[in-house]
């Protein structure tokens, strides 16, 4: 009799396990999606340049929207925090600003040496690193003057990239040169709360040069990017990821020909390039999940999402994420 009872229990367990279809066997799929959407919000509000036009990614799981059609986008793209304006460089290094329908708002031709630019937290100002000077289209931001902690006196200095967080934190990359030390690169971080400049450098990056810094659109997370001195000017080959203005990186992450990756530590995602082995190693825009790959994948579980319809071959991806 006991043997029969044990056999029946074993059969029930096997049947119950056989009915499990996914990671949530005891609730409906609708309930599971509601839970996942709260724990893992969608990757939304990105933009990139493809075939010289601006494209808007409202959600990486939904169709991409083409914003411009005139083929005027050459380098960089920065989307406003409310996702209604896009700024980018044309082939003549003028900054063009268009609305979400691609209609030209203004063309800025006076900033002939723009190295980086982005929108202020309230979207009223486009701040611009023009040569090694901060300039503003809109109300000026109250940023500290450039400081050079750790740079040997008498060195020639050059600001390569600059970014401002939604909290007003200010970061920038400094290149310096003198005959004794040669070329050096450092990240300067100025928290809005203290105003005290702190320098970070990593001379052990295999000869790569620090060339890019960019904040996340919704936090003080930031990416520092490195280029190969013998490669393309804007093409990053590796990055360091900093969460919440920490003075030391959480991790490094290699990229291929991504010019402006964006990192969000709370979501654990990096919007950058993906080298797709299924398309002959073509470079494609992607939301790269940095966490442990999930066992079960659906629209709401965190995983890398690749926009493989927008392969740029071997070119450089200019993108943004807010």
Number of C-alpha atoms within 10 A of each C-alpha: 6 7 8 9 10 11 11 12 12 12 12 12 11 11 11 11 11 9 11 11 9 11 11 12 13 12 9 9 12 9 12 16 17 12 14 17 15 10 13 17 13 18 21 17 19 24 27 26 27 22 14 17 18 29 24 25 21 17 13 21 15 9 11 17 14 18 19 22 14 10 14 17 25 20 20 24 28 26 28 25 20 11 20 13 20 28 24 26 22 17 12 10 19 18 24 19 21 20 18 18 14 19 12 14 12 12 15 13 11 11 16 13 14 21 19 24 26 27 25 24 18 10 16 13 18 21 22 24 22 20 17 18 14 19 18 17 12 12 11 14 15 7 14 13 8 17 16 19 15 12 19 14 9 10 17 13 17 15 22 21 27 26 25 28 24 17 14 18 20 23 25 24 25 27 21 19 17 15 9 8 10 9 14 19 23 23 27 25 22 23 19 16 9 8 13 12 18 16 19 16 16 15 13 7 13 8 11 20 21 29 27 27 26 26 30 24 25 14 18 24 21 28 24 26 30 24 25 18 12 7 12 14 13 21 23 28 20 20 23 20 22 22 21 15 20 13 14 13 16 11 10 14 13 13 19 20 25 27 27 28 27 25 29 25 18 11 16 14 20 23 25 27 29 25 21 15 9 8 12 9 13 18 27 27 27 21 25 20 16 17 12 9 12 10 8 10 12 10 13 18 20 27 20 17 17 22 18 17 9 18 22 17 15 13 16 23 30 27 28 28 30 20
